[in-house]
């Protein structure tokens, strides 16, 4: 069935069969094969906190040490952050539940390298919270949510707290666990917060089964 103007294209970075969105419409899926890239190096150090209770987990878009880069589909076709407006594209990046957060962090690195502002990017998790969010919440919820209000940096939030978040130009959804019901509900919730693009990092086969 041909696409209507309102329906977004979903681009997947690994070959596979057609996929569908969890929105009320069923968009066509355009799949393109791409090679798995080698490890990426990031020169951004994580900013220190004067009141830190220990080593701060790297915020997405900062240098990460001590773990091997997760293999993932290429995101070389990502554009700089678009102006706010209707979502034009849902981009799928292959990952497992165990690697989805690492893949999301690498995706944020690419977005920032390509010109996106940190305050334009939101990272959403369906399972365990992002390590950065866990660390920041150890200082209290007020301090954690204040960083969202400041709007200066990449912000990480669990899918079940998206009702407290205002839209950002790019939303990166890491499908890193949760029940099938939670994972299926996270896609339209994240889509509603994406002013320009939604990038989903997860298992394509699981997403096809859920959506």
C-alpha positions in Angstrom: 0.0 0.0 0.0 1.5 3.4 -0.9 2.4 5.7 2.0 0.2 8.7 2.9 2.1 12.0 3.5 1.6 11.6 7.2 3.2 8.2 7.6 6.9 8.2 8.5 9.5 6.0 6.8 11.2 3.5 9.1 14.9 2.8 8.1 16.7 -0.2 9.5 20.4 -0.4 9.5 20.6 -4.2 9.1 18.9 -6.4 6.4 15.6 -8.1 7.3 11.9 -8.3 6.5 9.3 -5.6 6.8 8.6 -4.1 10.2 5.7 -2.1 11.5 5.2 0.8 13.9 3.2 0.8 17.1 1.4 4.0 16.0 -2.3 4.0 14.9 -1.0 4.0 11.3 1.0 1.2 9.7 3.9 2.8 7.8 5.9 1.0 5.1 9.3 -0.1 6.2 12.3 0.6 4.0 15.3 -1.6 4.9 18.9 -1.0 3.8 21.8 -3.3 4.4 24.9 -1.7 6.0 28.2 -3.2 7.3 29.0 -3.3 11.0 31.6 -0.5 11.7 34.7 -0.9 13.8 35.1 0.6 17.2 34.6 4.4 17.6 36.7 6.6 19.7 35.2 9.5 21.6 37.3 12.4 23.0 34.6 13.8 25.3 35.4 13.2 29.0 32.5 13.0 31.5 32.2 16.3 33.4 33.2 15.8 37.1 30.8 16.6 39.9 32.1 18.3 43.0 29.6 16.4 45.1 30.1 13.1 43.4 29.6 10.0 45.5 31.8 8.0 43.2 32.9 7.6 39.6 30.2 9.2 37.4 28.9 6.8 34.7 29.4 8.4 31.3 26.4 10.4 30.1 25.6 9.5 26.5 27.9 11.4 24.2 30.9 11.2 26.6 34.0 9.0 26.6 33.4 5.5 27.8 36.2 3.3 29.1 36.5 -0.2 30.5 34.1 -2.0 28.1 34.4 -3.2 24.5 32.2 -1.3 22.0 29.0 -3.1 21.2 28.6 -4.3 17.6 25.7 -2.4 16.0 24.3 -1.5 12.6 25.7 1.6 10.9 24.2 5.0 11.6 26.3 6.7 9.0 23.2 8.1 7.3 22.1 10.0 10.3 21.6 13.7 9.6 22.3 16.7 11.9 19.3 17.4 14.1 16.4 18.7 12.1 14.2 21.7 13.1 11.3 20.8 15.3 8.3 19.4 13.3 6.5 16.2 12.5 8.6 13.0 12.8 9.8 12.1 9.3 11.7 8.9 10.0 12.0 6.1 12.5 15.5 4.6 12.3 16.1 1.1 13.6 19.6 0.1 14.9 20.2 -3.6 15.6 21.1 -4.4 19.2 20.3 -7.1 21.9 18.6 -6.3 25.2 22.1 -6.5 26.8 23.8 -4.2 24.3 21.0 -1.7 23.6 22.2 0.9 26.1 25.8 0.8 24.7 24.5 1.0 21.2 22.3 4.0 22.2 25.3 5.8 23.7 27.3 5.2 20.5 24.3 6.5 18.5 24.3 9.7 20.6 28.0 10.1 20.0 27.3 10.1 16.2 24.5 12.5 16.6 26.7 15.0 18.5 29.5 14.5 16.0 27.1 15.3 13.2 26.1 18.6 14.8 23.1 17.8 17.1 23.1 19.9 20.3 23.2 17.9 23.5 20.0 19.5 24.7 18.2 18.3 21.6 18.7 14.6 22.5 16.7 12.4 24.8 17.6 8.8 25.7 14.8 6.5 26.8 15.2 3.0 28.3 12.5 0.3 28.5 14.3 -1.9 31.1 16.9 -1.0 33.7 17.6 2.7 33.9 20.6 4.1 32.1 23.7 4.0 34.4 23.9 7.8 34.2 20.3 8.2 35.3 20.8 5.8 38.2 23.9 7.8 39.4 22.2 11.2 39.1 19.1 9.9 41.0 21.4 9.0 43.9 21.6 12.8 44.5 17.8 13.1 44.7 15.0 13.4 42.2 14.9 17.2 42.4 18.5 17.5 41.2 17.9 14.8 38.5 14.8 16.5 37.0 16.4 20.0 37.3 18.9 18.9 34.6 16.0 18.1 32.3 14.6 21.6 33.0 18.0 23.2 32.3 17.9 21.6 28.8 21.6 21.9 28.3 22.7 18.2 28.1 21.6 14.8 26.8 19.0 13.5 29.3 18.2 9.9 30.1 14.8 8.8 31.3 12.9 5.5 31.8 10.0 4.9 29.4 7.5 4.9 32.3 8.5 8.5 33.2 8.0 10.0 29.7 4.9 11.8 30.8 7.2 14.2 32.7 9.3 15.0 29.6 8.9 17.7 27.0 9.6 16.8 23.4 13.2 17.0 22.0 14.4 17.0 18.4 15.8 13.5 18.6 14.7 10.6 20.8 16.9 7.5 21.1 14.9 4.6 22.5 17.0 1.7 23.9 14.9 -1.4 24.1 17.0 -3.0 26.9 14.5 -5.2 28.6 11.1 -4.8 30.3 8.1 -7.0 29.5 6.8 -7.3 26.0 3.9 -5.0 27.0 6.2 -2.4 28.3 8.5 -2.5 25.3 5.5 -2.3 22.9 4.0 0.7 24.7 7.4 2.5 24.8 7.5 3.1 21.0 4.5 5.3 20.6 5.3 7.0 23.9 8.8 7.8 22.6 7.5 8.8 19.2 5.2 11.3 20.9 8.3 13.0 22.4 10.3 13.1 19.2 10.0 16.4 17.5 12.2 15.4 14.5 13.4 11.8 14.7 13.1 8.6 16.7 16.0 6.1 16.7 15.2 2.7 18.1 18.1 0.5 19.4 16.9 -3.0 19.9 16.4 -6.6 18.6 14.6 -6.2 15.2 13.0 -9.7 15.5 11.6 -8.8 19.0 10.3 -5.5 17.7 8.6 -7.2 14.7 6.9 -9.6 17.0 5.7 -6.8 19.3 4.7 -4.3 16.7 
